[in-house]
Amino acid sequence: MSEIFFTAWGYGVSYLEFISVVTSFVGVWLGTTGKRITWPWWALSSALYMAFFYEVKLYASAALQIVFILAAIWGWRDWAPSGAVPSALTRRQIYLLSLGTLVTTAALTPILSNIGAAATWSDAFLLIGSLVAQVLMVYEKYESWVLWLIVDAVGTIEYAVLGYWFTALLYFSFTLIAVLGWKRWYVSLSN
């Protein structure tokens, strides 16, 4: 799976990265619709990306995929067959989650540096921010899409700087999809 499938922008895209991108895109797109079928796609793409990120020494991103797989099982179990019914966080919850995300990211950064990770603060934020956003999504909170927007923008930059252009393009599309998800879930919340 590590064999080069094609070259884009002078970068060799492996079969593993390509299949990971396609399954991730489908899973995230389905998430904007609030359909329960999103969860098996998240689990599959997460298993594939875990292998890819481990291979390229993005250890926090690889570990994050375990969280995504567990969240996919949790979301599949807890979302109604008809899909998500979005609700909102309180201001206090938003404040506490924001503070916790920043403090935990700051604590994880030197650990990643000590183990020789390919990226430190950005990969730490991707892990912690995605963890929080994923839990919010399982709990059907529309603010999950706001956090996904920020996380995906950081991921776009990290993967581009590291030269993983195909994954950077995926995260750029995730950033745009997060805007759509935010809008769709907010409209659903307002109804």
C-alpha distance (Angstrom), angle and dihedral (degrees) to the residues before:
residue distance angle dihedral
M1 . . .
S2 3.80 . .
E3 3.79 90.4 .
I4 3.79 115.4 114.0
F5 3.81 111.6 -98.8
F6 3.81 95.9 -176.3
T7 3.79 140.9 -25.8
A8 3.81 121.4 -111.9
W9 3.82 124.2 178.8
G10 3.80 88.9 -8.5
Y11 3.80 90.1 -56.5
G12 3.79 122.9 117.2
V13 3.82 110.5 -128.5
S14 3.79 110.6 -153.2
Y15 3.78 123.7 -143.4
L16 3.81 87.4 -112.8
E17 3.80 94.2 54.2
F18 3.81 92.4 44.3
I19 3.82 94.7 51.3
S20 3.82 89.7 43.6
V21 3.81 90.7 53.6
V22 3.80 94.3 48.5
T23 3.82 95.3 48.0
S24 3.82 91.7 44.1
F25 3.78 92.4 51.0
V26 3.81 91.8 50.9
G27 3.82 91.9 47.4
V28 3.80 95.2 49.4
W29 3.80 92.9 44.0
L30 3.80 90.3 52.4
G31 3.82 88.2 49.4
T32 3.81 90.6 62.9
T33 3.79 89.1 59.3
G34 3.80 91.5 53.2
K35 3.80 90.4 -127.6
R36 3.76 117.8 153.2
I37 3.82 91.9 -133.7
T38 3.82 87.6 76.4
W39 3.82 91.0 81.5
P40 3.83 100.8 67.0
W41 3.81 88.7 48.9
W42 3.82 90.4 51.5
A43 3.80 90.6 50.4
L44 3.81 93.6 49.8
S45 3.80 95.0 45.2
S46 3.80 90.8 46.1
A47 3.80 92.8 53.5
L48 3.80 89.9 50.8
Y49 3.80 94.4 45.3
M50 3.81 91.3 47.7
A51 3.80 88.5 62.8
F52 3.81 92.8 44.3
F53 3.82 96.1 47.9
Y54 3.80 92.3 46.2
E55 3.80 89.0 51.0
V56 3.83 91.5 55.0
K57 3.85 94.2 42.5
L58 3.81 97.3 -110.3
Y59 3.78 90.5 138.1
A60 3.80 98.8 171.0
S61 3.80 90.3 50.3
A62 3.81 89.4 48.5
A63 3.82 91.6 50.2
L64 3.78 89.9 47.4
Q65 3.79 89.6 63.2
I66 3.83 89.5 65.3
V67 3.80 87.8 56.9
F68 3.81 90.0 49.3
I69 3.80 91.9 51.2
L70 3.81 91.5 50.2
A71 3.81 90.6 45.6
A72 3.80 89.8 50.2
I73 3.80 90.1 56.1
W74 3.81 90.1 45.5
G75 3.81 93.3 47.0
W76 3.81 92.9 46.9
R77 3.79 89.6 51.3
D78 3.81 98.0 43.6
W79 3.81 105.1 36.7
A80 3.78 114.0 87.8
P81 3.81 115.7 -110.9
S82 3.81 86.6 -110.1
G83 3.83 90.4 58.3
A84 3.78 139.3 -116.4
V85 3.79 124.6 -11.6
P86 3.84 101.8 -159.8
S87 3.79 122.3 -141.5
A88 3.83 134.1 173.9
L89 3.79 135.4 -108.9
T90 3.79 122.6 -124.3
R91 3.82 119.2 -111.1
R92 3.79 89.2 -109.5
Q93 3.81 91.6 53.7
I94 3.81 90.5 49.5
Y95 3.82 91.3 50.6
L96 3.82 94.1 47.7
L97 3.80 94.0 45.6
S98 3.82 91.4 48.4
L99 3.79 93.0 49.1
G100 3.81 92.5 45.3
T101 3.81 91.5 49.5
L102 3.81 92.9 51.8
V103 3.82 95.8 44.5
T104 3.80 93.5 46.5
T105 3.81 91.7 47.6
A106 3.81 89.8 51.8
A107 3.82 90.6 50.0
L108 3.82 94.2 48.4
T109 3.81 96.9 47.5
P110 3.85 97.6 76.1
I111 3.82 90.6 45.5
L112 3.81 90.6 56.9
S113 3.79 89.6 46.7
N114 3.82 91.2 52.9
I115 3.81 93.6 52.7
G116 3.81 93.4 49.9
A117 3.79 98.8 -108.6
A118 3.81 116.6 179.1
A119 3.83 89.2 -124.2
T120 3.79 130.4 18.9
W121 3.82 123.4 -177.2
S122 3.80 95.1 24.0
D123 3.80 93.2 47.0
A124 3.82 89.7 45.9
F125 3.81 89.6 52.9
L126 3.80 91.0 46.7
L127 3.80 89.3 54.1
I128 3.80 98.0 45.0
G129 3.81 97.6 35.0
S130 3.79 91.8 47.8
L131 3.79 91.3 47.4
V132 3.80 91.1 54.0
A133 3.82 93.0 42.8
Q134 3.79 91.6 48.8
V135 3.81 93.3 50.7
L136 3.80 89.4 48.4
M137 3.79 89.3 51.0
V138 3.81 92.3 50.9
Y139 3.82 87.5 51.3
E140 3.83 87.7 49.3
K141 3.83 95.9 -119.9
Y142 3.78 112.4 160.3
E143 3.83 90.5 -145.6
S144 3.80 87.1 72.1
W145 3.81 86.5 81.7
V146 3.82 92.4 54.8
L147 3.79 90.1 54.7
W148 3.82 90.9 43.3
L149 3.81 87.9 55.2
I150 3.82 91.3 56.4
V151 3.82 94.7 40.8
D152 3.79 92.5 48.6
A153 3.80 92.5 49.1
V154 3.83 89.7 52.5
G155 3.81 89.8 46.5
T156 3.80 91.0 51.1
I157 3.80 90.4 54.9
E158 3.83 95.3 42.7
Y159 3.79 95.4 50.4
A160 3.81 92.5 43.4
V161 3.81 92.2 50.7
L162 3.81 89.7 49.2
G163 3.80 90.5 49.1
Y164 3.82 98.4 -113.0
W165 3.78 91.3 133.4
F166 3.77 98.6 168.3
T167 3.80 92.3 52.7
A168 3.83 89.6 43.5
L169 3.80 88.2 54.9
L170 3.80 89.2 50.1
Y171 3.81 91.4 52.0
F172 3.80 90.1 47.7
S173 3.80 88.4 55.0
F174 3.83 88.2 46.9
T175 3.82 88.0 55.5
L176 3.80 90.1 55.4
I177 3.80 92.0 43.1
A178 3.82 89.5 51.9
V179 3.81 89.1 60.1
L180 3.80 89.0 52.1
G181 3.82 92.3 46.2
W182 3.79 91.0 48.7
K183 3.81 90.8 51.9
R184 3.82 95.1 44.6
W185 3.79 94.3 47.1
Y186 3.82 92.4 44.6
V187 3.81 91.0 52.0
S188 3.82 89.2 48.0
L189 3.82 89.0 49.6
S190 3.81 91.2 51.3
N191 3.82 93.3 53.0
